[in-house]
Amino acid sequence: MRKDVPVTPSAADAARDVKAQASLKDASLKAVDRTPERHLETNAAPTTRVLRAAAEKPAEDPAKTQLVRGRQALKRGEFALDPVVGWLVVVGGPGLGSYRPVFEGNNTVGRAPTNRVALDFGDAAISSEEQAYIRYDAADRSFLFVPNMSKTNVVSVNDKRPTGAVVLENMDVIVMGRTQLVFVPFCGPEFDWSEIAENKA
């Protein structure tokens, strides 16, 4: 046999070599400490969790929502704001889908924010100041719409152009400038805020 010719190992020899190398690798990994190095920052939050016993639980937050059972007596005080008696809902024109509350007494309606009912949605065809008035009278529980006849811009209620006070009913349609509004009352023959005030006494 010639010494310079390499001997090819058999398949069985190759398999034994691979198994031997794998065993050596496993043994060396077991010998190495695999615990990662710990780097501790002085301002880092502690990583240990503290478990409290049932007796050590903190008291409930007083601001937490409380469960109400049974019928509760409601306390009624003074109104924080003027109570709403109805709404104007924009159903056409700028501000579509918006609404404005109507209050007891006399409500000025116009584009400027100084009006009690400010239609400030960008319709320049509405007068800035006092285009009209909406009045709720708690004595007879009725609503009146009064156009301001000194203004040049015309208003209409249910496609009619009033020249004086008009009684407003549920779902009446008011057009001011290019804005269409629907009137929705809250107070009226069935309810008025005075009933709550009377019951409080």
C-alpha positions in Angstrom: 0.0 0.0 0.0 1.3 3.5 -0.9 1.7 5.9 2.0 0.8 9.0 0.1 -2.8 7.9 -0.8 -5.3 9.2 1.8 -7.6 6.6 3.3 -11.3 7.5 3.0 -13.2 6.8 6.3 -16.2 4.6 6.2 -19.7 5.9 6.9 -19.6 4.2 10.3 -16.3 5.9 11.2 -17.8 9.3 10.2 -20.9 8.7 12.4 -18.7 7.8 15.4 -16.6 11.0 14.9 -19.8 13.2 14.8 -21.2 11.6 17.9 -17.9 12.0 19.8 -17.7 15.7 18.8 -21.3 16.3 20.0 -20.5 14.6 23.4 -17.5 16.8 23.9 -19.5 20.0 23.0 -22.2 19.0 25.6 -19.6 18.3 28.3 -17.9 21.7 27.7 -21.3 23.6 27.8 -22.1 22.0 31.2 -18.7 23.0 32.5 -19.2 26.7 31.6 -21.2 28.8 34.1 -24.2 30.0 32.0 -25.3 32.7 34.5 -25.5 36.0 32.7 -23.4 38.9 34.0 -25.5 41.3 36.1 -25.1 44.9 35.5 -26.7 46.9 38.3 -27.6 50.6 37.8 -27.8 52.6 41.0 -31.0 54.4 39.9 -32.7 51.3 38.4 -36.0 50.1 39.9 -35.8 46.9 42.0 -36.5 43.7 40.1 -37.8 41.8 43.1 -41.6 41.7 43.4 -43.0 42.2 46.9 -46.2 40.2 47.5 -48.4 41.6 50.2 -50.4 39.3 52.5 -54.2 39.7 52.4 -54.1 41.7 55.7 -51.5 44.2 54.3 -53.6 45.3 51.2 -53.9 49.1 51.1 -57.3 50.7 51.8 -59.5 51.2 48.7 -59.1 54.5 46.9 -62.0 56.8 48.0 -62.3 58.1 44.5 -63.2 54.6 43.2 -66.7 54.2 41.8 -69.0 52.9 44.5 -71.8 50.3 43.9 -75.3 51.6 44.6 -77.9 49.0 45.7 -81.6 49.7 46.1 -83.4 52.9 45.6 -81.5 56.0 46.6 -82.8 59.4 47.8 -81.5 62.0 45.4 -80.3 65.3 46.8 -81.3 68.4 44.9 -79.5 71.6 45.4 -79.3 74.8 43.4 -78.7 74.8 39.7 -75.0 75.1 38.9 -75.9 76.6 35.4 -79.0 77.8 33.7 -81.1 74.6 33.2 -81.7 73.6 29.6 -85.3 73.8 28.4 -84.8 72.7 24.8 -82.4 72.5 21.9 -81.9 73.7 18.4 -80.4 70.9 16.2 -78.6 71.8 12.9 -80.1 69.6 10.2 -78.8 71.5 7.2 -76.0 73.9 6.3 -72.8 74.6 8.2 -72.5 72.7 11.5 -74.7 69.8 10.3 -75.4 67.5 13.3 -74.5 70.1 16.0 -76.9 71.5 18.5 -77.3 74.4 20.8 -79.2 74.5 24.1 -82.1 76.8 24.8 -82.6 78.2 28.3 -85.4 79.6 30.3 -86.3 83.2 29.6 -85.2 85.2 26.6 -82.6 83.7 24.3 -80.9 85.8 21.7 -80.0 83.8 18.6 -77.1 84.9 16.3 -73.7 84.2 14.9 -71.6 85.9 17.6 -70.5 84.0 20.7 -72.1 86.7 22.8 -75.6 85.4 21.9 -77.2 83.0 24.4 -77.8 80.7 21.5 -74.7 81.1 19.3 -74.9 79.6 15.8 -71.2 80.1 15.2 -70.7 77.4 12.5 -69.5 79.7 9.8 -72.7 80.8 8.1 -72.1 84.5 7.4 -75.7 84.9 6.2 -76.8 84.8 9.9 -76.7 88.2 11.6 -73.9 88.5 14.1 -76.1 89.9 16.8 -79.7 89.0 17.6 -81.1 87.6 14.4 -84.0 86.3 16.4 -85.2 85.5 19.9 -86.5 82.2 21.4 -88.4 82.7 24.7 -89.5 80.0 27.2 -92.1 81.1 29.7 -92.2 78.7 32.7 -95.5 80.2 33.8 -97.4 78.8 30.8 -94.7 76.4 29.7 -94.6 77.6 26.2 -92.0 78.6 23.6 -92.1 81.6 21.3 -89.9 82.4 18.3 -89.6 86.2 17.7 -87.8 87.4 14.5 -85.8 90.6 14.8 -87.5 92.7 12.2 -84.7 95.4 12.3 -82.4 92.8 10.6 -82.3 92.6 6.8 -81.7 88.8 6.9 -85.0 87.0 6.6 -85.9 84.0 8.9 -88.6 81.4 8.4 -90.5 78.9 10.6 -92.0 75.9 8.8 -91.5 77.7 5.4 -93.4 80.8 6.6 -91.8 84.2 7.2 -93.2 85.5 10.5 -93.6 89.2 11.1 -94.2 88.7 14.9 -94.1 86.1 17.7 -94.8 82.5 16.6 -95.5 79.6 19.1 -92.8 76.9 18.7 -93.8 73.3 18.7 -91.8 70.1 18.8 -89.9 69.5 15.5 -90.6 72.9 14.0 -88.1 73.8 11.3 -86.4 77.2 11.5 -84.2 78.5 8.7 -81.7 81.3 9.4 -79.4 82.3 6.6 -78.2 79.0 5.0 -78.7 77.0 8.2 -81.7 74.8 8.9 -82.6 74.0 12.5 -85.1 71.8 14.2 -86.5 72.8 17.5 -86.7 70.0 20.2 -88.3 71.0 23.5 -87.4 69.5 26.9 -89.7 71.4 29.1 -93.4 71.9 28.4 -96.9 70.8 29.6 -95.5 67.4 30.8 -92.4 68.7 32.7 -90.9 71.9 34.0 -87.9 72.5 36.2 -90.2 74.2 38.8 -91.7 70.8 39.6 -88.3 69.6 41.0 -88.0 72.8 43.0 -91.5 72.3 44.4 -90.7 68.7 45.3 -87.5 69.7 47.0 -89.4 72.0 49.4 
